């Protein structure tokens, strides 16, 4: 990876790569373990589009650079919310002492599906690579992509009261939403039926064991 001109963004990319390496280690990656190879993150694929954006659209990241320069941050790698196009998410958490509030950038690493045409490359074509079995021009592929967002934490609060207080709220909620109340009643009934059947099956099995002794 060629170094970026902006040292702050380059330092961030270096830290991001280290965080991804650590996550791969945490997933038990082993070069000799074929079963785990598919579960690890392809680090060059993930950081490529971000590196390209940092290099070509520097003005877009003025606020991000300012945050990186003036506040402490941590990078956490988590699973993506997108089960199809998503790969993983980097959560960059900051604490701004002046504003006395937490904020974070979320970087979603994604696939960008490009249906450009079935590969018909042959070894005699320009730029053909034997290891890829393709020349890499005009063929179908899933390109690296990302989406970045900034969010502030406004408040954190849990229920003020005990469980019985919550039950009162729950009852009032279902009184105002009959459709949801009926759905919950059906689900509760189905769950109770399943629990009773499981209990009866276990009791019958135990009874048969006792009778056959």
N, C-alpha and C positions, 0 to 999 in steps of 0.2 A: 504494500500500500504506500503510494507516494505521500509524502508529508504535505499537510495543508499549510498555506501561508499564514493563516491565523493560528497562533500558538495556543490560544485558549480553546478553540474548537478541536485542535489536534490533541491536546491533553484530555479533553472530554472523550474523544474517540478512543484514545488509549485506555482510559478508565472503563469505558463501555466494553471494549474487547476483553479486558481482564475480568469484568463481571460475568460476561458470557462464558469465558473459560472456566471460571469457578462454578457456574451453573452446570456446565457439562461434567465437571468433576463430581459435583453433588449427585448427578444422575447416574453415577457409577460407570462412566465411560472407560472403556478399555480397548486399545487397538486390536486386541486378539479376540474380543467378545463380539461376534457378529450379531447377536441378538440385540445388543444395545446401540449398534451403530445408527439405526434409523431413528432413535429417540433423541440423539444429540442435535444441537443447533449447528447449522452450517454458518460459521461466523463470517467468512468473506461475503456470502450471499446476503446476510442480514445488514452488514454495515455499508455495503457498496453504494446503495442509493442515497444513504444519509451522507456519506463522504462526498458523493458527487454534488449533492445539494449544497453542502457547506462550501464547496469549492466554487460553484458557479452562481450561487444566489446568496452571497454573503449578507447583503442588506436585509434580507428576510429575517435574519437571526440576530439582529442588533440587541433586542431585549434579552434573548437567551444568553448571548455572550456577556451582557451586563450582569445577569444573575450569576453566571459561572464565575465571574471575576470578583464579585462582591459578597457572595454568600456561600456558606458551607453547603455541600450537597452530598447525597448518597444515591447510588443506583441499585435498584432491585429489579430482578428479572422474574416475571410471572407469566403464566399461561395466557394466551390470547383469548379474548371474548368471542372472536370470530372463529367458528369451528371449521370453516371451509377455506377462506382466503387468509386467515390469520395464522401467524407462526408463534410469536411471543410478544411480550410487551416489556419495555424498559420504563420503569417509573423513577423519575429523577426528582427526589424530594429536597426542597429547600426550606430554610427557616430565615425569614427576614426580620432582624431584630428591630428595625425602624418601624415596620408595620405591625410587628408583634403578631404575625399570623403565618401559618404554614401555607405553602403553595407547592405545586408540583407540575412538572411537564410529563406527559405520557407519550411515549413513542411506540406506536403499533407497527410492528414489522409484518409485512403482508406479501402475498403473491399477487402479481398482476398478470392475468391470463391473456396471452397474445396469440390469437388464432390466425396466424399469418400464412399457413399452408403446410401440408404434410411434407416432411423432410425427404428430399430426393437427391441429397448431396452424394457425390462420388469422390474417390480419392484424387482424381485428376483435376478437381475444381480448385479455384483460387481460395486460399485461407482454410482449406480442409485440414482438420485435425484428427489424427488417427485415434487419439485417446477419447475424443468426443464423438467420433463417427459422424461428423457434421462439419460444415463450413461456418455455421453460425449466422448465416444471412438469410432472412426471409422465411425462416421455418417457425413452426409452432414452438412456443416455449412459455414458461412461467417466469416472468421477470421479477427481480426484487423491487419492493416498493415499501413506503412507510407513510404514516400519518402522525403528525405531532400536534398536541393540544396542551394548553396551559389551564390549570384550574386552581381555585383558591378554596381552602377549607373555611367555611363560614362558621360552622358550629358542630360540636359533638355532644350529644345528649341521649341518655337512656330514659326509660320509663320512670316517672316519679310516682312511686307507690308500690304496693305489693301485688301479687298475682291476682288476688280477688278483685282489686281495683281494675286490673286489665280485663277481667272477665265481664265486668259491667260495661266497659267500652265495647268489647266484642259483641255482647248481646245487642247493644244499641246499633252497632254497625250493621249487623245482619237484619235488624228490623227495617232498616232503610234500603236494603238491597235484597229483595225477595229472591231474585234469580240466583245470586251467589249463595244465599242461605239454603236454598233447595239443593244446590249442587253439593254444598258441604254436608247436608243431612244425608244425601245419597252416598257420599264417600265414606262418612262415618258408619253408615249401616253396612256397606260392603266390607269395610275393615273389620267391623265387629263379627260379621258372618265368617270371614276368613279366620279370625282369631279363635272363634268357637269351634270351627271345623278342625283347626290344627290341634286345639286342646283335646277334642274328642278323639281324634286319630291317635294322639300320644297316649291318652288314657286307655284306649282299646288295645294298643300295642302292649302297654304295661300290664293290663289285665290278662292278656293272652300269655305273657311270660310267667305270671304268677300261677295261672291255672295249669300250666304245663310242667311245673316243678314237681 
